[in-house]
Amino acid sequence: MVYLDTNILIYASIYQDATNYTKTMLQEAFVICLEDDKCTSINDILHLKIATQEATKLITYDKYFKSLQKYTPIEIVVL
């Protein structure tokens, strides 16, 4: 099941320049979320895309992110 937060899509289309992700990142996140059976929110994938662009490590409490390791070269650490 995929939960698509339409607010993020509206926000991204209206305030594209004010966000720290691109339309391409949003499209890639959407594709990953559709492919991933465990994806419940596109926001997690967008956070991963932003972290991949901005950082070398993502630290989280959310164990779901560990399953996303295959989509990013950065290190994912679950506390």
N, C-alpha and C positions, 0 to 999 in steps of 0.2 A: 504494500500500500504506500502511496506517495501523498504527502500533505504538501500542497503548494500554497505558500503564503502570498496571496495576490497583492497584499500591501507592498511587499518588497518589489514586485514587478512594476507597480504603479510608481512607487518612489524612484526606482531606477530609471524609468523612462522620462519622468518629469525633471528629476534633479540629478541627471547623469554627471554633470560637472561637479556637483557638491559631494559626491560619494568617493570612496577610495577603492572602488572596483569599476570595471569597465563593462560595457554591454557584452563583450566577448566572454568575460569571466562569468557573467550571469548565464549566458547560453551554455557554457561548458558545465557549470554547476547544475543546470537543469538536466542536461544529458546524463551526468553522473548519477543524479538523484533518481532518474528513471531506470537506470541500469542496476542500481543497488537495491536489493530486496529489503534491506534494513532501514533505508532512508525514510525518515518521517518528516523532515523539514529541510527545505532547500537552504535555510539559513546556516545550518552546520557546514554545508558544502561551500557556501560563500565565505564563511569564516576561514575555511581551509584554503580557499583560493587567495584570500587577502593575506593570510599568514605566509603562504608560499611566495607571494610577491614581495612581502615586506620583511620576512624574518628567516632565520635558519633553524628555529625550533618552535614548536607549538606545545604549550603546557596546558593541560586541561584536567578536569575531574571526570569528564565524560568518556567512558570506556568505548563508546561507539567510534570515536575518532581513530582508535587503533586500527579498526577495519578499513579506514580510509588511507592508510599508509601507502598503498599501491598507487594512489593518485597524486603523490607529492614526493619530491626529493628531500624535503626537510624532515627533521627528526620530530616525532610525535611522542610526548611523554605524558602518561596518564598517572596522576597522583593518587 
